[in-house]
Amino acid sequence: MRLTVGVIALSVLLAASGCCAKRTIITNRNLLEDIFEFVDLVPLDEIEAVINKWIDADATVSTVFEFLQSARYRELIDQESHIADFHAYLQFLQDSRAPAYDMWNLYRMYLGLDQIDPPAIKKLAANRQLDSAPLLSMVDECLAQINKADFEKLYNRKLVESEDFKYFVDRMNTDEHINVQNALRENPQFKEIVDEYLVNGYDMYGVFRKIFTFFFPDSEFYKGISLQEMVNSICCRENEKMSCCKQELKQN
């Protein structure tokens, strides 16, 4: 089974955005052109080969990708799109000159999502958690295909040549960004979605952290929580639910 790599799909959708102008209009093409220059440095064929190798060789990675193609994952993405703090985060990126809403809408289109009311969050399956270590190992191998020196040269050149790119990077290092990011991360509905990602082996924060620290190993720009912190968070919420149930039984 040949799966579409996310970055490939996003690149194709963005490149074809002119054909989708009636539904989605890219509002900031200057920064988008900067982004495309970075995308051009990504060896997409090599990365796709790595991903397909891991899918064939590792059952847990295969299961994660099945989840990322499932109807349930589309439901979670749709629910995420209706969280107020998620919109606040997208708006921050938009104000930072990134075409955040356009790119998110293109991703929704790629998933075949319509604008519908989100269904209620489903409860997690008790005591079920898929190991995310193989997926993170796959991410490491994918990143190893990239020539980081070329990215660093382009990144430093863009900071000098592109006003929009520099403005975006500067905004990522502000307290405002940290505040909107933390507000989204602490949103109860968003936590439920991230928890279900983790249960299905998709360590979203772990993947983000791997990618960011690969390019910026000495930076504290991405302050993602650790996998253990996330597991502890899930356990704490489950323990709180158990305590509440025990208290109700005592009262009855």
Backbone as numpy.savetxt, mean C-alpha at the origin, in Angstrom:
# Nx Ny Nz CAx CAy CAz Cx Cy Cz
0.14 -19.84 -13.86 -0.72 -18.65 -13.86 0.17 -17.41 -13.86
-0.07 -16.55 -14.83 0.76 -15.34 -14.95 0.03 -14.18 -14.32
0.54 -13.66 -13.19 -0.10 -12.58 -12.47 0.47 -11.24 -12.91
-0.36 -10.22 -12.90 0.09 -8.86 -13.25 0.73 -8.21 -12.05
1.95 -7.79 -12.20 2.64 -7.09 -11.12 1.99 -5.73 -10.93
1.79 -5.35 -9.66 1.08 -4.10 -9.38 1.69 -2.89 -10.04
3.01 -2.80 -9.99 3.64 -1.61 -10.57 3.49 -1.60 -12.08
3.43 -2.77 -12.71 3.22 -2.83 -14.16 1.81 -2.34 -14.49
0.84 -2.85 -13.73 -0.54 -2.45 -13.98 -0.72 -0.95 -13.80
-0.13 -0.43 -12.73 -0.27 1.00 -12.48 0.38 1.81 -13.59
1.55 1.38 -14.05 2.24 2.10 -15.11 1.42 2.09 -16.39
0.85 0.91 -16.71 0.04 0.82 -17.92 -1.19 1.70 -17.83
-1.85 1.68 -16.66 -3.05 2.49 -16.48 -2.73 3.97 -16.58
-1.64 4.39 -15.98 -1.27 5.79 -16.04 -0.92 6.20 -17.47
-0.22 5.33 -18.17 0.14 5.63 -19.55 -1.08 5.73 -20.43
-2.11 4.93 -20.08 -3.32 4.92 -20.89 -4.38 5.88 -20.36
-4.00 6.74 -19.44 -4.98 7.60 -18.77 -5.67 8.54 -19.76
-5.00 8.84 -20.87 -5.63 9.69 -21.86 -6.89 9.06 -22.42
-6.91 7.71 -22.47 -8.08 7.00 -22.97 -9.21 7.01 -21.95
-8.88 7.31 -20.70 -9.87 7.30 -19.61 -10.23 8.71 -19.18
-9.99 9.68 -20.03 -10.14 11.08 -19.62 -11.55 11.41 -19.16
-12.55 10.70 -19.67 -13.92 11.00 -19.28 -14.17 10.65 -17.82
-13.41 9.66 -17.30 -13.63 9.23 -15.92 -12.58 9.78 -14.97
-11.32 9.82 -15.44 -10.22 10.24 -14.58 -9.27 11.14 -15.34
-8.97 12.31 -14.80 -8.05 13.25 -15.42 -6.88 13.46 -14.49
-5.67 13.19 -14.98 -4.48 13.40 -14.17 -4.27 14.90 -14.01
-4.28 15.37 -12.77 -4.30 16.80 -12.52 -2.93 17.43 -12.41
-1.89 16.63 -12.17 -0.56 17.19 -12.05 0.41 16.36 -12.88
0.54 16.72 -14.14 1.37 15.94 -15.04 2.85 16.20 -14.85
3.21 17.34 -14.24 4.63 17.61 -14.02 5.24 16.58 -13.08
4.61 16.39 -11.92 5.11 15.39 -10.97 4.94 13.99 -11.53
3.89 13.76 -12.29 3.66 12.45 -12.89 4.80 12.10 -13.85
5.26 13.08 -14.62 6.39 12.85 -15.51 7.65 12.50 -14.72
7.83 13.17 -13.56 8.96 12.82 -12.69 8.84 11.37 -12.25
7.64 10.96 -11.84 7.42 9.60 -11.36 7.73 8.59 -12.47
7.31 8.91 -13.70 7.56 8.00 -14.81 9.05 7.77 -15.04
9.86 8.78 -14.78 11.30 8.61 -14.96 11.85 7.58 -13.98
11.27 7.55 -12.77 11.68 6.53 -11.80 11.16 5.16 -12.23
9.91 5.11 -12.73 9.34 3.84 -13.19 10.18 3.25 -14.31
10.72 4.11 -15.17 11.55 3.63 -16.28 12.80 2.90 -15.79
13.23 3.19 -14.56 14.42 2.54 -14.01 14.13 1.19 -13.37
12.85 0.85 -13.26 12.46 -0.42 -12.63 12.50 -1.55 -13.67
13.28 -2.60 -13.44 13.33 -3.74 -14.38 12.09 -4.61 -14.23
11.01 -4.20 -14.86 9.71 -4.84 -14.63 9.71 -6.32 -15.01
10.34 -6.67 -16.13 10.35 -8.08 -16.54 11.06 -8.95 -15.52
12.21 -8.46 -15.02 12.96 -9.24 -14.03 12.17 -9.40 -12.75
11.50 -8.32 -12.31 10.72 -8.38 -11.07 9.52 -9.31 -11.24
8.88 -9.24 -12.40 7.75 -10.15 -12.64 8.21 -11.60 -12.62
9.40 -11.86 -13.17 9.94 -13.22 -13.16 10.19 -13.70 -11.73
10.71 -12.80 -10.87 10.95 -13.15 -9.47 9.63 -13.47 -8.78
8.64 -12.62 -9.00 7.33 -12.83 -8.34 6.71 -14.15 -8.78
6.72 -14.42 -10.10 6.13 -15.67 -10.59 6.90 -16.89 -10.07
8.22 -16.74 -9.91 9.02 -17.84 -9.35 8.58 -18.14 -7.92
8.39 -17.08 -7.13 7.97 -17.27 -5.74 6.55 -17.83 -5.66
5.69 -17.39 -6.55 4.32 -17.91 -6.56 4.31 -19.41 -6.83
5.16 -19.84 -7.75 5.23 -21.27 -8.09 5.90 -22.09 -7.00
6.87 -21.46 -6.29 7.69 -22.23 -5.35 7.20 -22.19 -3.91
6.44 -21.17 -3.53 6.07 -21.00 -2.13 4.56 -20.87 -1.99
3.98 -21.77 -1.21 2.52 -21.80 -1.07 1.98 -20.56 -0.38
2.73 -20.02 0.60 2.22 -18.85 1.32 2.19 -17.62 0.42
3.25 -17.44 -0.39 3.26 -16.31 -1.33 2.13 -16.46 -2.34
1.92 -17.68 -2.83 0.83 -17.94 -3.77 -0.52 -17.59 -3.15
-0.68 -17.94 -1.87 -1.94 -17.64 -1.17 -2.15 -16.14 -1.02
-1.06 -15.40 -0.73 -1.17 -13.94 -0.62 -1.64 -13.34 -1.93
-1.06 -13.78 -3.04 -1.44 -13.22 -4.33 -2.86 -13.62 -4.72
-3.29 -14.81 -4.31 -4.69 -15.19 -4.53 -5.61 -14.25 -3.76
-5.21 -13.92 -2.52 -6.00 -12.97 -1.73 -6.05 -11.61 -2.40
-4.89 -11.14 -2.94 -4.83 -9.82 -3.58 -5.64 -9.77 -4.87
-6.06 -10.92 -5.37 -6.91 -10.96 -6.56 -8.35 -11.33 -6.23
-8.63 -11.48 -4.94 -9.94 -11.99 -4.54 -10.99 -10.88 -4.46
-12.25 -11.32 -4.44 -13.35 -10.38 -4.27 -13.29 -9.73 -2.89
-12.83 -10.46 -1.89 -12.75 -9.90 -0.54 -11.75 -8.75 -0.49
-10.60 -8.90 -1.18 -9.62 -7.81 -1.21 -10.23 -6.57 -1.87
-10.99 -6.77 -2.93 -11.65 -5.63 -3.59 -12.64 -4.96 -2.63
-13.35 -5.76 -1.84 -14.26 -5.20 -0.85 -13.51 -4.33 0.15
-12.37 -4.84 0.63 -11.58 -4.09 1.62 -11.05 -2.79 1.03
-10.57 -2.82 -0.22 -10.12 -1.60 -0.88 -11.26 -0.61 -1.00
-12.44 -1.12 -1.32 -13.60 -0.23 -1.46 -13.95 0.39 -0.11
-13.90 -0.40 0.95 -14.18 0.13 2.28 -13.13 1.16 2.68
-11.88 0.86 2.37 -10.80 1.80 2.67 -11.04 3.14 1.99
-11.60 3.10 0.79 -11.85 4.32 0.02 -12.90 5.22 0.66
-13.67 4.68 1.59 -14.74 5.46 2.23 -14.39 5.89 3.65
-13.16 5.67 4.10 -12.74 6.09 5.43 -12.34 7.56 5.38
-12.88 8.34 6.30 -12.62 9.79 6.29 -11.14 10.11 6.42
-10.43 9.39 7.31 -9.00 9.66 7.50 -8.19 9.26 6.27
-8.67 8.28 5.52 -8.00 7.92 4.28 -8.13 9.05 3.26
-9.31 9.65 3.19 -9.50 10.81 2.31 -8.62 11.97 2.75
-8.47 12.15 4.06 -7.61 13.24 4.56 -6.17 13.00 4.13
-5.74 11.72 4.14 -4.37 11.41 3.73 -4.20 11.64 2.22
-5.18 11.20 1.44 -5.12 11.45 0.00 -5.09 12.95 -0.30
-5.88 13.71 0.47 -5.92 15.15 0.24 -4.57 15.79 0.59
-3.91 15.29 1.63 -2.58 15.81 1.96 -1.63 15.57 0.79
-1.65 14.35 0.25 -0.79 14.05 -0.91 -1.15 14.93 -2.10
-2.46 15.15 -2.28 -2.92 16.00 -3.38 -2.40 17.42 -3.20
-2.48 17.93 -1.98 -1.97 19.28 -1.68 -0.45 19.35 -1.82
0.21 18.18 -1.77 1.66 18.12 -1.95 2.04 17.96 -3.42
1.06 18.19 -4.31 1.24 18.16 -5.77 1.33 16.76 -6.35
0.94 15.76 -5.57 0.87 14.40 -6.09 -0.56 14.11 -6.57
-0.71 13.47 -7.74 -2.06 13.16 -8.24 -2.65 11.96 -7.51
-2.80 12.09 -6.20 -3.16 10.96 -5.35 -4.53 10.39 -5.69
-5.53 11.27 -5.80 -6.88 10.78 -6.09 -6.94 10.12 -7.46
-6.25 10.70 -8.44 -6.26 10.13 -9.78 -5.65 8.74 -9.78
-4.52 8.59 -9.10 -3.84 7.30 -9.09 -4.66 6.26 -8.32
-5.29 6.68 -7.21 -6.12 5.74 -6.45 -7.34 5.33 -7.26
-7.94 6.26 -7.98 -9.09 5.93 -8.81 -8.70 5.00 -9.95
-7.51 5.19 -10.50 -7.04 4.28 -11.54 -6.85 2.87 -10.98
-6.36 2.80 -9.73 -6.20 1.49 -9.10 -7.56 0.84 -8.88
-8.53 1.64 -8.45 -9.89 1.11 -8.29 -10.44 0.61 -9.62
-10.20 1.36 -10.68 -10.64 0.94 -12.00 -9.98 -0.38 -12.39
-8.68 -0.51 -12.09 -7.95 -1.74 -12.38 -8.57 -2.93 -11.67
-9.07 -2.71 -10.45 -9.72 -3.77 -9.68 -11.17 -4.00 -10.10
-11.68 -3.16 -10.99 -13.05 -3.31 -11.46 -14.08 -2.85 -10.46
-13.73 -1.86 -9.63 -14.64 -1.38 -8.59 -15.56 -0.28 -9.11
-16.81 -0.38 -8.72 -17.77 0.68 -8.99 -17.94 1.52 -7.73
-18.55 2.67 -7.87 -18.80 3.55 -6.72 -20.05 3.07 -5.99
-19.84 2.17 -5.01 -20.96 1.63 -4.25 -20.70 1.83 -2.76
-21.78 1.73 -1.96 -21.62 1.83 -0.51 -20.84 0.62 -0.01
-19.87 0.84 0.89 -19.05 -0.28 1.38 -19.85 -1.21 2.27
-19.62 -2.53 2.16 -20.28 -3.48 3.06 -19.68 -3.40 4.45
-20.36 -4.00 5.41 -19.85 -4.00 6.78 -18.59 -4.84 6.86
-17.67 -4.40 7.74 -16.43 -5.16 7.95 -16.76 -6.54 8.52
-16.19 -7.57 7.93 -16.40 -8.93 8.43 -15.42 -9.22 9.56
-15.84 -10.06 10.50 -14.97 -10.42 11.62 -13.83 -11.32 11.14
-12.69 -11.19 11.78 -11.53 -12.01 11.44 -11.74 -13.45 11.89
-11.20 -14.38 11.12 -11.22 -15.78 11.54 -10.32 -15.93 12.76
-10.84 -16.57 13.80 -10.11 -16.65 15.06 -8.84 -17.49 14.91
-7.74 -16.97 15.52 -6.48 -17.70 15.60 -5.95 -18.17 14.24
-6.20 -17.40 13.19 -5.71 -17.79 11.88 -4.83 -16.68 11.34
-3.57 -17.00 11.08 -2.67 -15.99 10.56 -1.65 -16.64 9.63
-1.57 -16.14 8.42 -0.65 -16.68 7.43 0.72 -16.02 7.59
1.78 -16.83 7.54 3.14 -16.33 7.70 3.47 -15.38 6.55
3.90 -14.16 6.88 4.21 -13.17 5.85 5.69 -13.14 5.49
6.51 -13.96 6.17 7.96 -13.94 5.92 8.32 -14.27 4.47
7.70 -15.27 3.84 8.05 -15.55 2.44 7.75 -14.38 1.51
6.64 -13.70 1.74 6.31 -12.54 0.90 7.37 -11.46 1.04
7.81 -11.20 2.27 8.83 -10.17 2.49 10.17 -10.60 1.88
10.47 -11.89 1.89 11.69 -12.38 1.24 11.59 -12.17 -0.27
10.40 -12.38 -0.82 10.19 -12.13 -2.24 10.41 -10.65 -2.57
9.92 -9.76 -1.70 10.11 -8.31 -1.90 11.61 -7.99 -1.91
12.37 -8.59 -0.98 13.82 -8.39 -0.95 14.46 -8.78 -2.28
14.04 -9.92 -2.81 14.63 -10.38 -4.07 14.24 -9.48 -5.24
13.00 -8.98 -5.21 12.57 -8.03 -6.25 13.40 -6.75 -6.19
13.60 -6.23 -4.99 14.38 -5.00 -4.83 15.83 -5.19 -5.27
16.34 -6.42 -5.11 17.72 -6.69 -5.51 17.91 -6.57 -7.02
16.80 -6.60 -7.79 16.90 -6.46 -9.24 17.11 -5.01 -9.67
16.91 -4.07 -8.74 16.94 -2.64 -9.07 18.34 -2.07 -8.86
18.75 -1.24 -9.79 20.02 -0.52 -9.67 19.77 0.73 -8.83
20.07 0.63 -7.54 19.76 1.73 -6.62 20.57 2.98 -6.93
21.77 2.81 -7.44 22.62 3.97 -7.76 21.96 4.87 -8.80
21.31 4.25 -9.80 20.61 5.05 -10.82 19.46 5.82 -10.21
18.75 5.18 -9.27 17.65 5.87 -8.59 18.17 7.05 -7.78
19.27 6.84 -7.08 19.82 7.91 -6.26 20.25 9.10 -7.11
20.86 8.82 -8.26 21.26 9.90 -9.16 20.05 10.68 -9.66
19.01 9.94 -10.08 17.80 10.60 -10.58 17.12 11.37 -9.47
17.05 10.77 -8.28 16.41 11.43 -7.13 17.11 12.76 -6.81
18.43 12.75 -6.72 19.17 13.97 -6.41 19.05 15.01 -7.52
19.00 14.53 -8.77 18.85 15.47 -9.89 17.46 16.10 -9.88
16.43 15.29 -9.55 15.07 15.82 -9.52 14.89 16.85 -8.42
15.59 16.67 -7.29 15.51 17.65 -6.21 15.99 19.02 -6.67
16.89 19.04 -7.63 17.43 20.30 -8.15 16.61 20.82 -9.32
16.19 19.91 -10.20 15.57 20.33 -11.46 14.06 20.50 -11.40
13.38 19.74 -10.54 11.92 19.73 -10.54 11.37 20.40 -9.27
10.72 21.53 -9.45 10.13 22.24 -8.31 9.04 21.40 -7.66
8.21 20.75 -8.49 7.12 19.94 -7.94 7.65 18.75 -7.16
8.69 18.10 -7.66 9.26 16.94 -6.98 9.85 17.35 -5.64
10.59 18.44 -5.61 11.19 18.92 -4.36 10.11 19.31 -3.36
9.06 19.97 -3.84 7.97 20.37 -2.96 7.31 19.14 -2.33
7.09 18.11 -3.16 6.48 16.87 -2.67 7.36 16.22 -1.61
8.67 16.10 -1.88 9.60 15.48 -0.94 9.65 16.27 0.37
9.70 17.59 0.27 9.73 18.42 1.48 8.47 18.24 2.31
7.33 18.10 1.64 6.07 17.93 2.37 6.02 16.59 3.10
6.71 15.59 2.58 6.71 14.29 3.22 7.46 14.30 4.55
8.28 15.33 4.77 9.07 15.42 5.99 8.50 16.45 6.98
7.22 16.73 6.88 6.60 17.72 7.76 5.78 17.04 8.86
5.52 17.79 9.92 4.66 17.29 10.99 3.24 17.04 10.47
2.81 17.83 9.51 1.47 17.66 8.96 1.31 16.27 8.35
2.35 15.84 7.62 2.29 14.50 7.03 2.25 13.43 8.11
3.07 13.57 9.13 3.07 12.61 10.23 1.70 12.55 10.89
1.06 13.71 11.07 -0.24 13.76 11.74 -1.32 13.07 10.92
-1.39 13.34 9.61 -2.44 12.72 8.80 -2.17 11.23 8.63
-0.89 10.85 8.58 -0.53 9.44 8.48 -0.92 8.69 9.75
-0.62 9.29 10.90 -0.96 8.65 12.17 -2.47 8.58 12.38
-3.18 9.62 11.94 -4.64 9.61 12.08 -5.25 8.46 11.28
-4.72 8.23 10.08 -5.21 7.11 9.27 -4.85 5.79 9.93
-3.61 5.66 10.40 -3.15 4.41 11.00 -3.94 4.05 12.25
-4.38 5.07 12.99 -5.12 4.83 14.24 -6.63 4.76 14.02
-7.09 4.97 12.80 -8.52 4.89 12.51 -9.00 3.45 12.74
-10.04 3.24 13.57 -10.48 1.87 13.91 -10.85 1.04 12.68
-11.57 1.65 11.72 -11.97 0.89 10.54 -10.76 0.52 9.70
-9.80 1.45 9.59 -8.59 1.15 8.82 -7.78 0.05 9.51
-7.74 0.07 10.84 -7.03 -0.98 11.58 -7.64 -2.35 11.31
-8.97 -2.41 11.24 -9.64 -3.68 10.96 -9.23 -4.20 9.58
-9.14 -3.30 8.61 -8.76 -3.70 7.25 -7.32 -4.20 7.23
-6.41 -3.45 7.87 -5.00 -3.85 7.91 -4.85 -5.18 8.64
-5.64 -5.38 9.70 -5.61 -6.66 10.42 -5.96 -7.82 9.49
-7.00 -7.62 8.67 -7.41 -8.70 7.78 -6.37 -8.94 6.69
-5.72 -7.86 6.24 -4.58 -8.05 5.32 -3.56 -8.99 5.95
-3.21 -8.72 7.21 -2.18 -9.49 7.89 -2.60 -10.94 8.08
-3.85 -11.16 8.43 -4.35 -12.52 8.61 -4.19 -13.32 7.32
-4.30 -12.64 6.18 -4.15 -13.29 4.87 -2.72 -13.25 4.35
-1.77 -12.91 5.24 -0.36 -12.97 4.88 0.19 -11.73 4.22
-0.65 -10.70 4.06 -0.19 -9.47 3.40 0.21 -8.47 4.47
1.50 -8.43 4.79 2.03 -7.49 5.78 2.28 -6.16 5.06
1.25 -5.35 4.96 1.32 -4.12 4.19 2.41 -3.19 4.70
2.44 -2.96 6.01 3.46 -2.08 6.58 4.86 -2.66 6.36
4.99 -3.98 6.47 6.28 -4.61 6.27 6.79 -4.42 4.84
5.88 -4.56 3.87 6.26 -4.36 2.47 6.67 -2.91 2.23
5.87 -1.96 2.75 6.20 -0.54 2.58 7.56 -0.23 3.19
7.80 -0.80 4.40 9.05 -0.51 5.08 10.25 -1.08 4.31
10.08 -2.28 3.76 11.16 -2.89 2.97 11.52 -1.99 1.78
10.51 -1.52 1.08 10.75 -0.70 -0.11 11.40 0.62 0.27
10.86 1.26 1.31 11.39 2.58 1.65 12.80 2.50 2.19
13.06 1.55 3.08 14.41 1.46 3.66 15.44 1.00 2.63
14.98 0.33 1.57 15.90 -0.03 0.49 16.46 1.23 -0.17
15.57 2.19 -0.43 15.99 3.41 -1.11 16.55 4.45 -0.14
16.03 4.47 1.10 16.45 5.48 2.07 16.82 4.80 3.39
17.92 4.07 3.43 18.26 3.28 4.63 18.54 4.10 5.88
18.95 5.35 5.73 19.31 6.18 6.89 18.21 7.17 7.28
17.05 7.06 6.62 16.00 8.05 6.85 14.95 7.50 7.80
14.28 8.43 8.51 13.16 8.06 9.38 11.85 8.54 8.77
11.89 8.79 7.47 10.69 9.31 6.79 9.49 8.38 6.98
9.71 7.06 6.76 8.60 6.13 6.93 8.66 5.51 8.30
7.75 5.93 9.16 7.72 5.43 10.54 6.64 4.38 10.67
6.72 3.30 9.86 5.73 2.24 9.92 5.87 1.43 11.19
4.77 0.85 11.66 4.85 0.02 12.84 5.38 -1.35 12.45
5.99 -2.05 13.39 6.57 -3.35 13.11 5.48 -4.42 13.06
5.85 -5.56 12.45 4.91 -6.68 12.38 4.52 -7.13 13.77
5.50 -7.19 14.70 5.19 -7.64 16.05 4.23 -6.67 16.74
4.44 -5.36 16.50 3.53 -4.38 17.08 2.12 -4.57 16.53
2.03 -4.91 15.24 0.72 -5.12 14.65 0.05 -6.36 15.22
0.83 -7.44 15.38 0.29 -8.66 15.97 -0.17 -8.40 17.39
0.64 -7.66 18.14 0.26 -7.32 19.52 -1.02 -6.51 19.54
-1.16 -5.61 18.55 -2.36 -4.79 18.48 -3.60 -5.64 18.26
-3.47 -6.64 17.34 -4.60 -7.54 17.08 -4.94 -8.34 18.33
-3.89 -8.86 18.98 -4.12 -9.67 20.19 -4.78 -8.85 21.29
-4.35 -7.60 21.45 -4.93 -6.74 22.47 -6.41 -6.51 22.21
-6.75 -6.28 20.94 -8.16 -6.02 20.62 -9.00 -7.28 20.84
-8.41 -8.45 20.48 -9.14 -9.70 20.70 -9.30 -9.96 22.20
-8.26 -9.67 22.99 -8.34 -9.86 24.44 -9.38 -8.93 25.06
-9.44 -7.69 24.54 -10.45 -6.75 25.03 -11.85 -7.27 24.76
-12.03 -7.85 23.56 -13.35 -8.40 23.22 -13.69 -9.56 24.15
-12.69 -10.42 24.43 -12.91 -11.56 25.33 -13.26 -11.08 26.73
-12.57 -10.05 27.20 -12.84 -9.51 28.54 -14.25 -8.97 28.63
-14.66 -8.27 27.56 -16.01 -7.72 27.55 -17.06 -8.83 27.59
-16.81 -9.90 26.81 -17.75 -11.01 26.79 -17.84 -11.67 28.17
-16.68 -11.87 28.82 -16.66 -12.49 30.15 -17.40 -11.60 31.15
-17.23 -10.28 31.03 -17.89 -9.37 31.95 -19.41 -9.44 31.77
-19.87 -9.54 30.49 -21.29 -9.63 30.23 -21.87 -10.93 30.79
-21.10 -12.02 30.67 -21.57 -13.30 31.20 -21.71 -13.25 32.71
-20.77 -12.60 33.39 -20.84 -12.46 34.83 -22.07 -11.67 35.25
-22.33 -10.59 34.49 -23.47 -9.74 34.83 -24.79 -10.47 34.63
-24.80 -11.38 33.63 -26.03 -12.12 33.36 -26.18 -13.31 34.30
